[in-house]
């Protein structure tokens, strides 16, 4: 390639990114938040009611869409209002991951530091040699190797923290190692997680909220608009209206990109879309395809139990917020299916389709039908099938045979399942819905 064209292309890309960053609106700490009408964006306004109806039927409390930082859609359901408090659940992990980056930039810790430096030696039931191998990095990538199969996976007592695998060799969505990051931040900075968030993030952004101890978990509570403020801070790559809250740009890039080779769809306590495979909480099954096929491929997200969502889409300068009860679709620690279905409706509202084709990753000459299924699931393939397994979203194996053409699933509870098929030229895994 001609060097002048290369430089021109780089300059154009940089200018595009700069203009995108400059075009972001940031609301004041108090007062009104600027809005943009869907019609002014050329959106299909006749599709909005269908989106809201879907959200309402899914027990949603609040829904917000920001475009260029301005509110385009904002809807509250039932008696819920913009001033109501609600929990973030595991979406708070991303906030903790962000705070960890601030502690890193301030020289308070290193990702290569052992956990014992801040938690003290003997914080787990591991041998001293095993414990010394676990670092801060392992906590924020979910690769500590601690056993997530204990009776209470959120328990941070020493007796609950037992060895399963060497750190860095196994990815598991495990609440306890994450919750211990609160103590890591306290040991590193001298401030508890609430004090540190309030002193480092709140002044510039106006985010208000509080981590509250709920059983063994530390859960963040805030208003929907504070939820949206953090999404906008993430869209701004750690900057708020010209003020760099997280100045360590390298850390932010690492946080919002694949952090390890086991689960490609996980960064630093942050979920990633558009990767070639993903793993789900409670399972060691690697599933081909994007986490949310209907969503833009560059989206990264904070995801929490019962459907607490922050979706950030840099290519569109867009933030999506949903708070609410369990939508009862894709039940599990992180119900991604409901989030994906929101995008199916939102794409219609935006009059476009940025969905990733699920077949892009699962085109192995296999067809599963019907999907959703009710009583019988059929497998159609020209290749020889050597093994068929069906897993619940929890990771429990529900069915296993050497080969099968039709499978009786009438006894399966309603929900999301994964069908794994191996055979001659086949390495296939795909989601199905059982109604």
N, C-alpha and C positions, 0 to 999 in steps of 0.2 A: 504494500500500500504506500502511496506517496506520502512523505512525511508531513507535507503541508496540509493534505487532507486529513491525516491523523490528528494533527494539532487543532485543525478547524473543528473536527468532530468532537474532540475533548472539550474545546472551548464552548461549543454549542451545548453539550451536555451539562457542563458546569453552570452556564447561564440559565439553562432550563431549571436546574435544581435550585439555583439562587432565587429566581423569580417565583418558583413555587413556595419557597420558604418565606419570601417577602410578602406573598399574597395572603398568608394566614392572618386571620383576625383572632385576637385574644380578648376575652371579655374582662371588664374591670372586676376588682375583687368584690365590690358591692354595686348594686344598681342593675339596670337591664342588660340583657344579652342580645346582641343584634341578631336579626333573623333574615333569611332569604326565602322567598316563596318558591315552592316546587315548580310552579308555572314559569317563573323567570329563568329556571334552569332547563326548560324544555322537557320536564318530566311528565309522565303520563298520569295526570292527577286523578283520572277516573279509576286508577288501580289502588289508590291509597286506602279506601274503605276496606278492600279485600285484605290488605296487609293488616290493618287494625283489627279486623274481625278475627283473623288467624291468631294474632297476639292475644286478644281477649279470651279466645277459647283455650289458649295455652296458659291461662292463669298468670298473665303478665301484670306487673304493677306499673312499670314505667318504660318508655321507649323514646330514644332520642337519636336523631341523625344530624351530625354536623357536616357541613360542606364548607371548606376553606375557613373553618372555625366558627361559622355562623350556623344557627339552628335552622334547619329546613323542616324537620319533622319532630314534633314533641307531643307525646300522648300519654295521659295517665288514666288508669283504669280503676273503677270502683271509687272508693273514698281516698285513694292514694293521690298525693299532690307533689309538686316540685319541692316542697319543704319536708316531706315525709322521710324518715330515716329507714334504711334497709341495709342488709348485710352484703358484703362482697364475696363471702365464702372464699374459695381458692383463687378468685381473681385478685385477692389481696397478696398472693404470692408475687405477682408482678410488681406491685408497689414495694414489697420487701426487696425484690431483686434490684429495683431502681435505687432504693436507699443504700444497698450494698455497694453499688457503683459510686455513690457519693462518698461513702466511707473510704473506698479505694482511692478516689481522686484526692481526698484530703490526707492521704498517707496514714490512715488509721489501721488499715489492714492490707494484706496481700491475698490474692486468690490461692496462692501456693502455701499459705500458712496452714499449719495443722489446726484442726478444730480444737485440740487440747490446749492450744495457746490461749484461747478465750473461754473455753468451757471447763478447763482444769483437767488434769489427768484422772482417768477412772470415771469419765462421764457415761461410759457404756459398759456392757458386759463382755466386751471384746478383750482379748489379751492386750497387754501394753504394746506389743509389736503390731497387732492388727489395728488398734486404735490410732497409732502414730501415722498410719498410712492415709487416713481420711483428712482431706483438706477442705477449706471453705469452698473451693471450686466443685468438689463432689456434692456438697449440700445444694448448691444452686443449679446443678445439672441433673439432680435426682439419681446420682450414681454412687452413693455412699457404700452400697453393698450390704446395708443393714436389712434385716428380714422384714418385709412389709406384710408377711403372712401371719404375724403375731395376732392374738385375739383383738387387740386394740391398736390399730396402726398409727393413731395419733398420740399414743402414750409416749412421753419423753422420760419416764422413769428408767433408771439404769437397767432394771430387769426386763424392760420391753425392748431394749436396744441390743439385739443379738446379731451375730455374724451369719450372713447368708452367702456372700461372695466377696472377692477382693474388690476394693473401690475402683471404679472406672471400668469394670467388666460387665456390669449389669445395670440396666435402667429400670427403675420402678417408681411409680407415682406414690410416694411415701410421705405422709404428712409430718411425721415426727422429726426427721432430719431437717425439713423446712422450718418447722416451728422453732427448732433449736437455733436458727439464724437470728431470732430475737435476742438470745443470750450472747451470740457471737457479736452482734452489733453493740450490745451493752458492754461486753468485755473489751471491745475495740475502741469505743468512743466515750465510754463513761455515761452514756445516755440510754434510757430504755427506748424501745422502738417508737412509742408515741412522741416522746420528747425529741427524738432525732428527726422524725418526719415533720413535726411541727416547726423545728428550727431550720431545717434544710430545704423543705419543699413548699410549705405553706406560705412563707413571706412573699414569694414572687407570684405564686399561682392563685392564692386565695382558697386552696383546697381545705375543707374542714371535714373532720372525721375523727374516729377514735378506734384503736384496737381494743377489743374487750375479750377477756378470758371466758370462753364458752366451753365447758367441760375441759378437754385437753387441748383445745385449739385456741389460737389467738385470732379473733375474727374482726375485720375492719367494718365499721358502720359509717355511712354517710348519706347525704341526699343524692338523688340522681344527677343533679348538675355538678356536684363535686366528683362523682364518678366520671362524668363527661370531661371535667377539667383535667383529670389525670390522663384520659385518652388524648386530649389535645396536647398535653405536655409530651406524650409519647410521639404523637404525630410531628411535633416540633423537634424531635430527636433530642429531647432533654433541655430545650430552650423555651423560654416563655417571653414573648414580645420583646426579644432582643437581650433578655437576661438569661445567661447560661446557668441553669440549675445543675445539670450534669455536664460538666465540661470535658469529661473523659469520653471523647467521641469513639475511641477504639472499644471501650467497654460497651457503649450503646450498640455498636455494630455487632459485637459478640453476643449481646443479650438478645438481639432480634434476628439472629441467624443460628443455623445448626451448631450446637455446642459440643456434640459428641457424635460418634458414629453409630450408636445403638438405636436411638430414636431420632431420626433426621428432622422430625417436626417439633423439636423442643430446643429452645435456646436457654437463656438464664431465667428460669421460672416464668417462661413465656412460651406460648404455643405458636407454631408457624404453619402457614398454609403453603400449598403449591409444591411440596416436596414429593419425592417418588414413593415414600412409604411413611407409615406412622405406627405408633403403639398407643394403646389406651390404658387408662388406669385399671389396675387389678389384673392385667394380663401380660404375658410374655410373648404374645402373638404379634409378629410383624405383618402389617397389612399393607399391601401395595396400593398406591394411589394417594391423592391429596386428602388432608384431614377434612376439608369442607369443599367439595367439588363445585358447588354453586357460587362460592365466594371468590373474589379476585385472588390470583396466585400470590401476590406480594403481601397479602394481609398477614399481620401478626396480631395476637390476641391474648388478653387476660380472661381466663375462663374459670367459672366457679360453679359449685354444686347448685342444683335446681335452676340453672340457666342464668347466672349472673355473667354478663358478657360485656367486654370492651373489645371491639374490633377496630383495628387501625389499618387504613389502606393508603399508603403514601402516594401511589400512582394517581389516586383520585382526590387527594386531600380530604379524606372522608373518615369520620369516626361514627361507629354505631354502638349504642348503649341499650341493653335490655336488663331490667331487674324484675324479679318475680318469684312465684312459687314454682314447684316442680311441674314442668310442662307435660310430664308423663310420656314423653317421646324420647327414645334413646336414654332410658334411665341409667344412671351410673354417677360416678363422682363428677364427671364433666360431660353433660349431655350435648355433644357436638351436633347430633342429628337435628335437633330443634334449631340450633344456630344456623345450620346449613339451609334448613327450610325457610328461615326468615329471609335469607339471601335470595331464594327462589322468588319470593314475593317482592322483595326490594328491587331485584333486577327488572321486574315488570314495571314497577313504579318509575324507575330510572330509564325506562324504554330501551334497555340494552341487555346484553347477556354476556357477562364476563366469566361465566362458569367454566371450570376446567372439566373437560370430558373425562368421566370415570373410566371410559374405555381406553383412554390414553395409556393407562397403567395396567389394565387388566385384560387386554385383548389377547387371550390365549386360546381362542376358538371354543370357548365355553359359554353356554347360555343357561342361566338359571331362571325358571319361570314356574308359577307367577311370582311376582315380587312387587307389592306385598303378597305373602302367601298365607293360607289359612289352615289347610288340612294336609295337602300333599305338595312337596317341592320336587320339581323335575329338573334333571340335569341333561343337557343336550351337548354332546361333543363328539367329534369324529375320532378323537384320540383315545387310546387305551387308558382307563382310569385305574390306578393302583391303590389309592387311599382317599377316603372322603371323611372329613371331620367337621363337626359343627360346634361352635363355641358360643356360649352366652357372652354378653358384654362384660360380665364379671371375670371372664376367662375360664369359666367352668366348661369342661368338655361335655356336650349334651348327646353327641352321636359320633360313632366311628365304625366304618366298614371298609373292607378292602375295595369294594366297588359298589356302585349303586346308580340306578337310573331314576327311580322315584323313591322319595323318602317320606315316611309318615311323620308329620310334625304336629299332629292334632293334639298331642299332650304337652306341647311347648307353651309356656306362658307367653302372653303378648309381649313383644319387645324387639330389640335389635339383636341380631345374631351374625356370626361370621362363618362363612362356608369356606373351608380350605380343601383344595383338591390337588393331588399329586398324581402324576402318571407319565406316560411317554410324551415328552415335550411339553408337559404341563407343570407349572408352578403357579397356582391360582388361589387368590383369596378375595372374597367379596362380601359386602354387607347385604343382608336381607332383612326384611321386616315381617314378623309373624303377627298377624292380627287375631 
